[in-house]
Amino acid sequence: MIRVLLAEDQAMVRGALSALLNLESDIEVLGSAPDGETAWREVQRLKPDVLVTDIEMPGITGLELVQRIQRYELPVKSIIVTTFARPGFLRRALDAGVSGYLLKDAPAENLAEALRTVHRGGRSIDPQLALEAWSEADPLNDRERQVLRLAGEGQSASDIATKLNLSHGTVRNYLSEAIGKLGAGNRIEAYRLARQKGWL
């Protein structure tokens, strides 16, 4: 039996995924979570074989959740199911240690097959996206990405400095580096470009 935990912030999608997977004789959905922090607690409590998670969720993102699982060396494999058909997201997901990356508009049976493949120790990646993912490298490091995301959400350099426990000057340096690497004119343009590429 493949024991699965679902992490998805949209209740209807979460319910549909759960219902579909429970139709499979070899898959058991142990539980579901509406955000990253709840999913993290449930991963530790339920000890699933595979986590199926979205990328964008309240609290911590699906990618941060996968990174945390890797950091704590938990024996849980991960599959991302998302609407983001962007190579940058896939690259970051693979770097984080995911074993599967599927798009939400893929046929439903693909997810069950992906779960079986991943549970056996294989990988299940959307093939077209996999090709595109290696065509353009993400120029941002983790700190630049974090600072740029907060700036793009409208937070000032002072707010970001307080939130990340950095000096005001360090935040400005990270923003300047990110803007320069992306060839953007300002932080808003840099944020928009990085989002479009899937690097945030």
C-alpha positions in Angstrom: 0.0 0.0 0.0 1.3 3.5 -0.9 0.6 5.8 2.0 0.0 9.4 0.8 -0.3 12.8 2.4 -1.8 15.7 0.3 -0.9 19.3 0.8 -3.0 21.7 -1.3 -4.6 25.1 -0.2 -7.6 24.9 -2.5 -10.2 22.7 -0.7 -12.0 21.6 -3.9 -8.8 20.4 -5.5 -7.7 18.8 -2.3 -11.0 16.9 -2.0 -10.9 15.8 -5.7 -7.3 14.5 -5.5 -8.2 12.6 -2.3 -11.3 11.1 -3.9 -9.4 10.1 -7.1 -6.5 8.5 -5.3 -8.8 6.6 -2.9 -10.3 4.8 -5.9 -6.9 3.1 -6.4 -6.6 -0.3 -4.7 -2.9 0.2 -3.9 -3.1 3.8 -2.6 -4.3 5.1 0.7 -4.7 8.9 1.5 -3.7 9.2 5.1 -4.7 12.9 5.4 -4.5 16.3 3.8 -3.3 19.8 4.8 -4.4 23.3 3.6 -1.0 24.9 4.1 2.8 24.1 4.4 3.1 24.3 8.2 0.2 22.0 8.8 1.6 19.6 6.1 5.0 19.6 7.9 3.3 18.6 11.2 1.3 15.9 9.4 4.4 14.5 7.7 6.0 14.0 11.1 2.8 12.6 12.6 1.6 10.3 9.9 4.9 9.3 8.3 3.6 8.9 4.7 5.5 7.2 1.9 4.8 10.0 -0.5 3.9 13.7 0.0 1.8 15.2 -2.9 2.1 19.0 -2.6 1.3 22.2 -4.5 4.0 24.8 -4.8 2.2 28.0 -3.7 0.6 27.6 -0.3 0.1 29.9 2.7 3.0 29.8 5.3 5.8 27.8 3.8 5.7 26.8 0.1 5.6 23.3 -1.2 9.3 23.6 -2.2 10.3 24.8 1.3 8.3 21.9 2.7 10.3 19.4 0.5 13.6 21.1 1.5 12.6 20.7 5.2 11.9 17.0 4.6 15.3 16.6 3.0 17.1 18.6 5.8 15.6 16.4 8.5 16.4 13.3 6.4 12.8 11.9 6.6 12.1 8.9 4.4 9.3 10.6 2.5 9.3 11.0 -1.2 7.7 14.1 -2.8 5.6 14.9 -5.9 4.7 18.4 -6.9 1.3 18.9 -8.6 1.0 22.4 -9.8 -0.4 24.8 -12.4 3.1 26.3 -12.9 4.4 25.0 -16.2 7.6 27.0 -15.8 11.1 25.5 -16.2 12.4 27.6 -13.3 10.0 25.9 -10.8 10.9 22.5 -12.0 14.6 23.1 -11.7 14.2 24.4 -8.1 11.9 21.4 -7.3 14.5 19.0 -8.5 17.2 20.8 -6.6 15.0 20.6 -3.5 14.8 16.8 -3.9 11.4 16.1 -5.5 10.8 12.8 -7.3 7.8 13.9 -9.3 6.5 17.0 -11.0 3.1 17.0 -12.7 0.8 19.7 -14.0 -2.7 19.9 -12.7 -4.1 19.8 -16.3 -2.6 16.3 -16.8 -4.9 13.3 -17.0 -5.9 12.1 -13.5 -4.5 8.6 -14.0 -1.0 10.2 -14.4 -0.9 11.0 -10.7 -1.6 7.4 -9.6 1.1 6.2 -12.1 3.5 8.8 -10.8 2.9 7.7 -7.2 3.7 4.1 -8.1 6.9 5.1 -10.0 8.1 7.4 -7.2 7.3 4.8 -4.6 9.4 2.3 -6.4 12.3 4.7 -6.3 11.9 6.2 -9.8 11.1 9.7 -11.1 8.0 11.1 -12.8 8.6 14.4 -14.5 6.6 16.1 -17.2 8.8 15.4 -20.3 8.4 18.7 -22.1 9.0 20.7 -19.0 12.1 18.6 -18.2 13.6 19.6 -21.6 12.9 23.3 -21.1 14.2 23.3 -17.5 17.8 22.9 -18.6 17.6 25.6 -21.3 18.0 28.6 -18.9 19.7 28.6 -15.5 18.3 30.4 -12.5 20.8 33.3 -11.7 19.5 34.0 -8.2 20.7 32.5 -4.9 18.3 31.6 -2.1 18.8 34.9 -0.2 18.4 37.1 -3.3 15.2 35.1 -4.1 13.8 35.6 -0.6 14.5 39.3 -0.5 13.2 39.9 -4.0 10.0 38.0 -3.3 9.3 40.1 -0.2 10.1 43.3 -2.1 7.7 42.3 -4.9 5.0 41.7 -2.3 5.4 45.4 -1.3 7.6 45.2 1.7 10.1 48.0 2.3 13.9 47.3 2.7 13.5 48.0 6.5 10.6 45.6 6.8 12.6 42.9 5.0 15.6 43.5 7.1 13.6 43.1 10.3 11.8 40.0 9.0 15.0 38.2 7.8 17.2 39.5 10.7 19.5 41.3 8.3 20.9 44.9 8.2 19.2 47.4 6.0 22.4 47.7 3.8 22.5 44.0 3.3 19.0 43.9 2.1 19.7 46.7 -0.4 22.8 44.8 -1.6 20.8 41.6 -2.2 18.1 43.6 -4.1 20.8 45.3 -6.1 22.4 42.0 -7.0 19.1 40.4 -8.0 18.2 43.4 -10.2 21.6 43.3 -11.8 21.6 39.6 -12.5 18.1 39.8 -14.1 19.0 42.9 -16.2 16.0 44.7 -14.8 15.5 48.4 -14.2 14.1 48.2 -10.7 12.9 45.8 -8.1 9.3 45.6 -9.4 10.6 44.7 -12.9 13.0 42.2 -11.4 10.2 40.6 -9.4 7.9 40.3 -12.4 10.7 38.8 -14.6 11.7 36.3 -11.9 8.0 35.3 -11.4 7.5 34.8 -15.1 10.6 32.6 -15.3 9.5 30.5 -12.3 12.5 31.6 -10.2 10.5 32.9 -7.3 
